[in-house]
Amino acid sequence: MAAKYYTHFLTSGVDERESRSTHEWSGVVELREPLRDRRELGELRSLLAVNFNLDSEDIRILHWARLH
């Protein structure tokens, strides 16, 4: 069962000029199944990091909420 989440987060990493950069993102993320209780924030950060090709430490979630 798919689950949708509104997310507002920052990504940081090294850009092509080898300098640190931070970007702000927000939007709806759709997952194949809901996040697990008590691990939502870490799991969401890990999933976002994979999609942005970053380490999970490079993702800072500012706000998230499950959409119904």
Buried (B, 14 or more C-beta within 10 A) or exposed (E): EEBBBEBEBEBBBEEEEEEEEEEEBEEEBEBEEEBEEEEBEEBBBBBBBEEBEBEBEBBEBEEBEEEE
